[in-house]
């Protein structure tokens, strides 16, 4: 059974950094494109970054140059390094995989950027 478990969120001051993790299980992690999404209060969920099985990456314009997505296939773990955080980055962050059995989400981890 596909499972995704995010961790690493928290409260950080503007300009600070956080590293999110997403532990995956129940599927061949290395074979799938993985994505990070976020959802701020009152807003739709939006894609933040993606990484293919071949480690090709893509980013939303709003986070380019500040966020880095990566993966450790030996640990079946997805990461999102977030630097130079801004108040507008405040959201619940989710990892996502489109598996052949369906679309899967983790439970999310809250990131709050505030002074």
Buried (B, 14 or more C-beta within 10 A) or exposed (E): EBEBBBBBBEEBEEEBEBEBBBBBEBBEBEEBBBBBBBBBEEEEBEEBBBBEBEEEEBBBEEBEEBBBBBBEBEEBBBBBBBBEBBEEBBBBBBBBBEEEEEEBBBEBBEBBBEE
